[in-house]
Amino acid sequence: VSHIVIIGAGQAGARAALALREQQFNGAITLVGDEPYPPYERPPLSKDVLVGRAGATDALVHPESGYSAAGIRLLTGRPVRALDTAGRRVLLADGGNIAYDKLILATGARARALELPGAQLPGVHCIRSAPDAAGLRAALLGGARKLVVIGGGFVGLEAAASARSLGLEVTILEQASICLGRVLPAASAQVLADLHCSKGVRIQCGAVVDAVVGEHAVAGVRSRGGEVLEADIVVAGIGSVPNIELAKSAGIACGDGVLTDFCGRTSQPDIFAIGDVAQFQSAWSHGRALRLESWDNAERQARLVADVLIGREPSDTEPPWFWTDQYDWNVQMIGLPSEADSLEVRPGGAAHQVSHLYMRGNRLCAAVLFNRGRERRPLTRLIAEALPLNPAQLTDPAMDLRRIA
Ligand SMILES: Cc1cc2nc3c(=O)[nH]c(=O)nc-3n(C[C@H](O)[C@H](O)[C@H](O)COP(=O)(O)OP(=O)(O)OC[C@H]3O[C@@H](n4cnc5c(N)ncnc54)[C@H](O)[C@@H]3O)c2cc1C
């Protein structure tokens, strides 16, 4: 292989380029992205950036000068328009093209757009990119008093926590019967809902929004039934849509993402997909294809695809990992709780510390840690090893998990 081209200069794309170099790949690497910045990490966008603890592109994946130093050609502000798979070329929107031997699609996802009357009014925000976060930060500081968040997923809840910390009145409207229901089991999701309520956030579940109202800017959100909730700012946190268009029009198999095996191989031999855009076969989900939108998944798949491309056996031995920070809480999720059939609660030593341990039979398959990051390593090991465990030991707060892991 003499030239690897990576489309999408976000976290997964940048990490793949760097991993290839770390693994001594000595052909050419081109990393091409449409954003005008060097690759940056998105987790701070809904947290530190909104409360003013960080700038929107402060969290660079790697120092900008490091790409050329590593012999990686980084092209920013260059959208890719199409793939010519027969001619093995990437076609750029500006008319240029780049030949490749192997291609990695790391095009990520975009925020799902709110498709409602009034959704285009000034004051309606989403959070995916640095400009999104900077724009929302400016709006939050611009005299706004009332924020309505549509969608009680992680991004929505993080935005709610940030805005509440800045003193806004915050209401979360969630269509389902519970916030975070898509990603966390009810018992764990409820802990976070309770946290928000204790901070004065109002949560309305079962809320079906049918319009954003206002004349020249947002004035409120109307629910089915006619009730209008006043708002100066609306944040839509209604999920994401994977950027699969390039792959799809090139005939690569797609579902809710570009379909891949566990290490990024797509239906076309020379083309790989990683990060938020990939829907992959995970060893952790009993064959169910997953699209995981997490920092850890972007890092992990970048390493795996680099292994494949340099001819090393790829191996993925750790369960997926995700974290969220809301107010002064840190919540981490290891493994896939959707695979569990029972819950054990492991109390922590201090206030607000607790671990939810999700079992499949007598094996640990996932854990949600509330302010207990220190237990991540031993719990990751216990999940990875999948040995039979005694729940009484796991839930004994005096038991140091490192002794059984
Ligand atoms: C607000 C927010 C908060 C988050 N918080 C957390 C968190 O707390 N914990 C956690 O684990 N994860 C979090 N995540 C998830 C994590 O940031 C993502 O999973 C990660 O960014 C995925 O990396 P990626 O490279 O696959 O996609 P991205 O980072 O989206 O990068 C994809 C890049 O490809 C570019 N691109 C797309 N199409 C083209 C094209 N045609 N031509 C050129 N370039 C293109 C995009 O513009 C983008 O720059 C958060 C995400 C967001 C948005």
Ligand as a Chemical Component Dictionary entry (heavy atoms), coordinates in Angstrom:
data_LIG
# 
_chem_comp.id                   LIG 
_chem_comp.type                 NON-POLYMER 
_chem_comp.pdbx_formal_charge   0 
_chem_comp.three_letter_code    LIG 
# 
loop_
_chem_comp_atom.comp_id 
_chem_comp_atom.atom_id 
_chem_comp_atom.alt_atom_id 
_chem_comp_atom.type_symbol 
_chem_comp_atom.charge 
_chem_comp_atom.model_Cartn_x 
_chem_comp_atom.model_Cartn_y 
_chem_comp_atom.model_Cartn_z 
_chem_comp_atom.pdbx_ordinal 
LIG C1  C1  C 0 -21.577 17.861 21.696 1  
LIG C2  C2  C 0 -20.943 16.511 21.794 2  
LIG C3  C3  C 0 -20.546 16.033 23.026 3  
LIG C4  C4  C 0 -19.963 14.771 23.141 4  
LIG N1  N1  N 0 -19.599 14.312 24.379 5  
LIG C5  C5  C 0 -19.063 13.086 24.496 6  
LIG C6  C6  C 0 -18.691 12.592 25.779 7  
LIG O1  O1  O 0 -18.853 13.258 26.797 8  
LIG N2  N2  N 0 -18.161 11.345 25.864 9  
LIG C7  C7  C 0 -17.952 10.572 24.759 10 
LIG O2  O2  O 0 -17.464 9.435  24.885 11 
LIG N3  N3  N 0 -18.290 11.013 23.515 12 
LIG C8  C8  C 0 -18.840 12.252 23.365 13 
LIG N4  N4  N 0 -19.187 12.713 22.123 14 
LIG C9  C9  C 0 -19.015 11.833 20.952 15 
LIG C10 C10 C 0 -17.660 11.981 20.263 16 
LIG O3  O3  O 0 -17.265 13.312 20.194 17 
LIG C11 C11 C 0 -17.792 11.406 18.852 18 
LIG O4  O4  O 0 -18.128 10.057 18.981 19 
LIG C12 C12 C 0 -16.508 11.566 18.043 20 
LIG O5  O5  O 0 -16.308 12.914 17.739 21 
LIG C13 C13 C 0 -16.589 10.765 16.753 22 
LIG O6  O6  O 0 -15.478 11.036 15.960 23 
LIG P1  P1  P 0 -15.562 10.885 14.382 24 
LIG O7  O7  O 0 -14.196 11.245 13.898 25 
LIG O8  O8  O 0 -16.168 9.611  14.010 26 
LIG O9  O9  O 0 -16.590 12.011 13.911 27 
LIG P2  P2  P 0 -16.432 13.575 13.910 28 
LIG O10 O10 O 0 -15.676 14.027 15.101 29 
LIG O11 O11 O 0 -17.786 14.128 13.665 30 
LIG O12 O12 O 0 -15.526 13.883 12.615 31 
LIG C14 C14 C 0 -15.987 13.683 11.295 32 
LIG C15 C15 C 0 -15.403 14.757 10.412 33 
LIG O13 O13 O 0 -15.666 14.450 9.043  34 
LIG C16 C16 C 0 -16.037 15.631 8.375  35 
LIG N5  N5  N 0 -16.741 15.294 7.118  36 
LIG C17 C17 C 0 -17.990 14.793 6.978  37 
LIG N6  N6  N 0 -18.292 14.652 5.671  38 
LIG C18 C18 C 0 -17.215 15.069 4.970  39 
LIG C19 C19 C 0 -16.917 15.176 3.572  40 
LIG N7  N7  N 0 -17.785 14.823 2.628  41 
LIG N8  N8  N 0 -15.713 15.678 3.200  42 
LIG C20 C20 C 0 -14.804 16.044 4.145  43 
LIG N9  N9  N 0 -15.021 15.966 5.471  44 
LIG C21 C21 C 0 -16.211 15.481 5.876  45 
LIG C22 C22 C 0 -16.906 16.322 9.427  46 
LIG O14 O14 O 0 -17.121 17.676 9.134  47 
LIG C23 C23 C 0 -16.038 16.122 10.656 48 
LIG O15 O15 O 0 -15.046 17.096 10.747 49 
LIG C24 C24 C 0 -19.764 13.975 21.979 50 
LIG C25 C25 C 0 -20.178 14.461 20.727 51 
LIG C26 C26 C 0 -20.756 15.715 20.631 52 
LIG C27 C27 C 0 -21.193 16.217 19.284 53 
# 
loop_
_chem_comp_bond.comp_id 
_chem_comp_bond.atom_id_1 
_chem_comp_bond.atom_id_2 
_chem_comp_bond.value_order 
_chem_comp_bond.pdbx_ordinal 
LIG C1  C2  SING 1  
LIG C2  C3  SING 2  
LIG C2  C26 DOUB 3  
LIG C3  C4  DOUB 4  
LIG C4  N1  SING 5  
LIG C4  C24 SING 6  
LIG N1  C5  DOUB 7  
LIG C5  C6  SING 8  
LIG C5  C8  SING 9  
LIG C6  O1  DOUB 10 
LIG C6  N2  SING 11 
LIG N2  C7  SING 12 
LIG C7  O2  DOUB 13 
LIG C7  N3  SING 14 
LIG N3  C8  DOUB 15 
LIG C8  N4  SING 16 
LIG N4  C9  SING 17 
LIG N4  C24 SING 18 
LIG C9  C10 SING 19 
LIG C10 O3  SING 20 
LIG C10 C11 SING 21 
LIG C11 O4  SING 22 
LIG C11 C12 SING 23 
LIG C12 O5  SING 24 
LIG C12 C13 SING 25 
LIG C13 O6  SING 26 
LIG O6  P1  SING 27 
LIG P1  O7  DOUB 28 
LIG P1  O8  SING 29 
LIG P1  O9  SING 30 
LIG O9  P2  SING 31 
LIG P2  O10 DOUB 32 
LIG P2  O11 SING 33 
LIG P2  O12 SING 34 
LIG O12 C14 SING 35 
LIG C14 C15 SING 36 
LIG C15 O13 SING 37 
LIG C15 C23 SING 38 
LIG O13 C16 SING 39 
LIG C16 N5  SING 40 
LIG C16 C22 SING 41 
LIG N5  C17 SING 42 
LIG N5  C21 SING 43 
LIG C17 N6  DOUB 44 
LIG N6  C18 SING 45 
LIG C18 C19 SING 46 
LIG C18 C21 DOUB 47 
LIG C19 N7  SING 48 
LIG C19 N8  DOUB 49 
LIG N8  C20 SING 50 
LIG C20 N9  DOUB 51 
LIG N9  C21 SING 52 
LIG C22 O14 SING 53 
LIG C22 C23 SING 54 
LIG C23 O15 SING 55 
LIG C24 C25 DOUB 56 
LIG C25 C26 SING 57 
LIG C26 C27 SING 58 
# 
